[in-house]
Amino acid sequence: FGIGASELYREDAISIYLRAVDVRTGQVLLSVATSKKVLSQEMRAGFFRYVSYKRLAEAEAGYSDNEPMSICVTQAIEKALTDLITKGIDKGLWAKKVS
C-alpha cells in the first residue's frame, strides 16, 4: 500500500489604499492604507495499491475551507474608509454633523 496525507495552509493579503482629493485643486488631502489577511486550509488523504503487474488502484479524498474573498475585500474597504474618516476629523478636514 501507498498511504499518504497532507495539510496545506495558505495566507493571502488584500491591500486597500484610499485618498481624499480636493477636486478643485487636485491636491491629496489625506491618504490611508489597510490590509487584510485571507486564510485557506486544505486537507487531503489518499492511498494506492498495485492490484496486478500493470494495474493500479488509487483513491483520494480531501476537504478545503476558504474565507470568501468578496467579504474580505468588503471588510478591508470598510476599515480603510473608517480610518480615512477618523483621520480627516482629527486633521480638521471635515467635522462631525451636529444635530
C-alpha positions as CSV (number, residue, x, y, z in Angstrom):
1,F,0.0,0.0,0.0
2,G,1.0,3.6,-0.6
3,I,-0.8,5.8,2.0
4,G,-0.4,9.5,2.4
5,A,-1.9,12.6,3.8
6,S,-1.2,16.3,3.6
7,E,-2.4,19.5,5.0
8,L,-1.8,22.9,3.4
9,Y,-2.3,26.4,4.8
10,R,-2.3,29.5,2.7
11,E,-2.3,33.1,3.7
12,D,-3.0,35.8,1.1
13,A,-3.2,39.6,1.7
14,I,-5.6,42.2,0.4
15,S,-4.3,45.8,0.4
16,I,-6.5,48.8,0.1
17,Y,-5.3,52.4,-0.5
18,L,-7.7,55.3,-0.2
19,R,-7.1,59.0,-0.8
20,A,-9.2,62.1,-0.2
21,V,-8.5,64.6,-3.1
22,D,-9.7,68.2,-3.4
23,V,-11.5,68.1,-6.8
24,R,-10.8,71.8,-7.4
25,T,-7.1,71.7,-7.0
26,G,-6.2,68.1,-7.3
27,Q,-4.3,68.2,-4.0
28,V,-4.3,65.0,-2.0
29,L,-5.7,65.9,1.4
30,L,-5.3,62.6,3.1
31,S,-4.2,59.1,2.3
32,V,-4.7,55.8,4.2
33,A,-3.7,52.2,3.6
34,T,-5.1,49.0,5.2
35,S,-4.6,45.3,4.6
36,K,-6.5,42.1,5.5
37,K,-5.3,38.5,5.6
38,V,-7.3,35.8,3.7
39,L,-6.8,32.3,5.1
40,S,-7.2,29.0,3.3
41,Q,-6.8,25.4,4.5
42,E,-6.8,22.1,2.6
43,M,-6.6,18.6,4.0
44,R,-6.0,15.7,1.7
45,A,-5.6,11.9,2.1
46,G,-5.1,9.1,-0.4
47,F,-3.8,5.6,-1.0
48,F,-2.8,3.4,-3.9
49,R,-2.1,-0.3,-4.4
50,Y,-1.0,-2.3,-7.3
51,V,-3.6,-5.0,-7.9
52,S,-1.6,-6.7,-10.6
53,Y,1.6,-6.1,-12.5
54,K,0.3,-3.1,-14.6
55,R,-2.9,-2.2,-12.8
56,L,-3.0,0.4,-10.0
57,A,-6.0,1.1,-7.8
58,E,-6.0,4.6,-6.3
59,A,-8.4,6.7,-4.1
60,E,-8.2,10.2,-2.9
61,A,-10.3,12.4,-0.6
62,G,-10.0,15.9,0.5
63,Y,-11.5,19.0,2.1
64,S,-10.8,22.7,1.8
65,D,-12.0,25.7,3.7
66,N,-11.6,29.3,2.3
67,E,-12.6,32.6,3.5
68,P,-14.9,34.3,1.0
69,M,-12.8,36.8,-1.0
70,S,-15.7,39.2,-1.6
71,I,-16.4,39.5,2.2
72,C,-12.7,40.0,2.9
73,V,-12.4,42.8,0.3
74,T,-15.6,44.5,1.7
75,Q,-14.1,44.4,5.2
76,A,-10.8,45.8,4.1
77,I,-12.6,48.7,2.2
78,E,-14.8,49.4,5.3
79,K,-11.7,49.5,7.5
80,A,-9.9,51.9,5.1
81,L,-12.9,54.2,4.9
82,T,-13.3,54.3,8.7
83,D,-9.6,55.2,9.0
84,L,-9.9,57.9,6.3
85,I,-12.9,59.5,8.1
86,T,-11.3,59.3,11.5
87,K,-8.0,60.8,10.4
88,G,-9.9,63.5,8.4
89,I,-11.8,64.5,11.6
90,D,-8.6,64.6,13.6
91,K,-6.9,66.8,11.0
92,G,-9.9,69.1,10.8
93,L,-10.6,68.4,7.1
94,W,-14.3,67.8,7.9
95,A,-16.4,67.9,11.1
96,K,-19.0,65.7,12.7
97,K,-22.6,66.7,12.0
98,V,-24.1,68.4,15.0
99,S,-27.8,67.6,15.4
